[in-house]
Structures are given as C-alpha cells and as structure tokens.
Amino acid sequence: MNKDDKTQYAITLLKGKFDEVGRLPKKSDFDSETVCFIKQKLGAWNRALESAGLKQPPEISAKDKSRLKRERRRKLLKQQKKMLSRKNEMEEN
C-alpha cells in the first residue's frame, strides 16, 4: 500500500464511521491504533475531518486570526495612550 492509498484508507475510515454513527466521528469511536493511523496520515483530528470532507475548514485561518487580534490590540493601546496624554494635558492646565 503506497502513501496515497494509506491516506485514502484513512479518509475511508472516517467517512465509514460517519455513516455508521450519523455524526462527526470522535477519536473515542476508534481504537487507539486507528486514531494514531488517521492522525499520522491526515494530521490533527479537526484537520483530518476537514480532509475527509466531513467538516468545513474555518473561514479565517489561525494565522490571519492572530494577525487581526494583534492589530486590534495595537489600535486599543494607541487609543489608550492618546486618552492618557489628553488626561495629563487637562491635569496640567
């Protein structure tokens, strides 16, 4: 069995379990060796479900989410700094 066949087999395992249980399969639905095999071929559990077409990938990537969070934080800090300087100016006058 080559690499592509093993990957396809991991996807087949997930889809088969989905059909069997009627919901997204959990790691606990499989024995530990099968979970290890699936994760080895498809990555982290959520990514594996996405690869099998059972779950939609997030609309925004983790990298973009982190970038947006940093931008919001910078903007907030800039506003706080501006408010503090205005407060200090008012106190001086």
Secondary structure, DSSP 8 states (H G I E B T S, - for coil): --HHHHHHHHHHHHHHHHHHHSS---GGGS-HHHHHHHHHHH-SHHHHHHHTTSS---SS-HHHHHHHHHHHHHHHHHHHHHHHHHHHHHHH-
